[in-house]
Amino acid sequence: MGIEDKFDNTAQNTGGKVKEGVGRATDNERLEAEGRGDQMSANLKQAGEKIKDAFRK
C-alpha cells in the first residue's frame, strides 16, 4: 500500500468519525450516517489496498 493511499484512507476515516460525532452532538441523523458511510468507504479502500499488497509479494 502506498503511503499516500494510506494517508488518504486515514484522513477519510478520521473525517468520517468527526462527521459522525458532530451529527450525534447536533442530533443530525443525516450527518451521522454520512460520517459512518465515509468510515466504511475508507475501510473498504484500505482492505482493497492490503489485498493488492498481498498479491504483489
Secondary structure, DSSP 8 states (H G I E B T S, - for coil): --HHHHHHHHHHHHHHHHHHHHHHHTT-HHHHHHHHHHHHHHHHHHHHHHHHHHHH-
